[in-house]
Amino acid sequence: MLGVSCWLLLRQRHGSDRLRPWAFAAVATGGWMLLLGLRGIVPDWAAYELANALAFAGMLLTHVALRREAGEQAPVAILSGLWVLLSSVYLALDWMSSLGPRFVFAASILSLGAWLNAGVAWRAAALVPSRSGRWLAILLAIWACLVLVRVLWSLADPTSANVAALNPANLITWTVCYALGLFGNVAYLGMVLDRVRSSEARARDAEYAERARREAAEQHAGQLTEALTQLDALAREREQLLGVLAHEIRQPLHRATGALLSAGAALRGPRADVQAIAERLDAAETVLGELRSVLDNTLAAAQILTRREQVTLQDVDLDLLIELVMGDLAPDQRQRVVVERLTRLRTLEVEPGLVRLALRNLLRNAFVHGGDGQALVQLRIEESHSPYGMALSVCDHGDGLSRSHWAHLDDPATHHKPFPSQRGQGLGLSVVRQIMSVHGGQLVLRPVHPKGLEATLLFPWPDTRTSPRERRS
């Protein structure tokens, strides 16, 4: 019954090549116990010869099953020949000798087989590992020792070799035999369930690992897609920058060339007009100054676009920074700037070269668009409270902008020019926005009442600054 139960319970969850030998071994063991218990009722050949053949078969089938559980190869053909040999030797002893020799032979073989099976069961239990498998090995070892004691007892007392006698030795042997048979099958069942649970756990771990690999691959693919998108955007931005650069540099070069050629023609003329020559040279100098500004903006934009690391910020003295910016201006422009300082803070953590360029761009825009060319331009330094940080503002009093121009004001390639009469493509404001982006700040443009435009550079405090990558995410 236990062998059939093991088969029915485990056949859907365990390999039949290992389960089938154990089930047949359990049935064979139960069969020889049953036939031996029915001695006197069934014929002697069934109670002894067939019972011992079943006992040898059960021992060898148990060995096959445990060897396969341990992951070892079981020599089925050799064990089959050994079963035939053992059964034949028992038959020969049954015909040739009395009860004692054949009992000693059969019991010794069963004891040796049980001891060998205990070792195999211990190896199989260590493979998982399984506590039930170790208990199975212990039970088989106890059974082997018990049978060996019974053999030694029969050698000391030949009359005890009669297994049909109702004596204490036989009663103890049979009781322990049935108990070990019961718990041995239960222990085997537990060992198999331990192995099944271990296999299921490994399958779940493999599934989780595969799922984690897929998620990592999907995440990596997403990162690659995002990187490709950023590269495409960067390529478009660089292409746009090159187009704007070609346009910005070509016009000043043509004008500077024309002014210099005109000045040269005046010098080579029969009557050199000093005033006309000076006017032409001043025009050429002005155009070359515009060209220098374009080149500075272009180089700054290219530096920002190709930068792989964040800018190196340092504490810069505000007064020194303003003096450097004023030094970049022409004398007549310098006289139009009114610096208004509304904070006691003396330093600002920035990249001085880039911020110097940004302020210079805003001031030049204010000079160009700030009225008749004589109006004052205000440069205000103050602390901002919404958002918190330092604000550097450039305010002019020109005509301001219409609503249609606000959305395209910082686009270097836009065709919606706020001042069609003015030259340039708007590269300066685009560079300013990029400079503020790498500083974690922003450029804020707003109208001034009753007219004019205010451009503010907002630098956050160091403890609230975020990198451009963090803001994009």
Secondary structure, 3 states (H helix, E strand, C coil): CHHHHHHHHHCCCCCHHHHHHHHHHHHHHHHHHHHHHCECCECHHHHHHHHHHHHHHHHHHHHHHHHHHCCCCCCHHHHHHHHHHHHHHHHHHHHHCCHHHHHHHHHHHHHHHHHHHHHHHHHHHHHCCCHHHHHHHHHHHHHHHHHHHHHHHHHHCHHHHCCCCCCHHHHHHHHHHHHHHHHHHHHHHHHHHHHHHHHHHHHHHHHHHHHHHHHHHHHHHHHHHHHHHHHHHHHHHHHHHHHHHHHHHHHHHHHHHHHHHHHHHHHHCCCCCHHHHHHHHHHHHHHHHHHHHHHHHHHHHHHHHHCCCCCCCEEEEHHHHHHHHHHCCCHHHHCCEEEEECCCCCEEEECHHHHHHHHHHHHHHHHHHCCCCCCCEEEEEEEEECCEEEEEEEECCCCCCCHHHHCCCCCCCCCCCCCCCCCCCCHHHHHHHHHHHHCCCEEEEEECCCCCEEEEEEEECHHHCCCHHHHHC
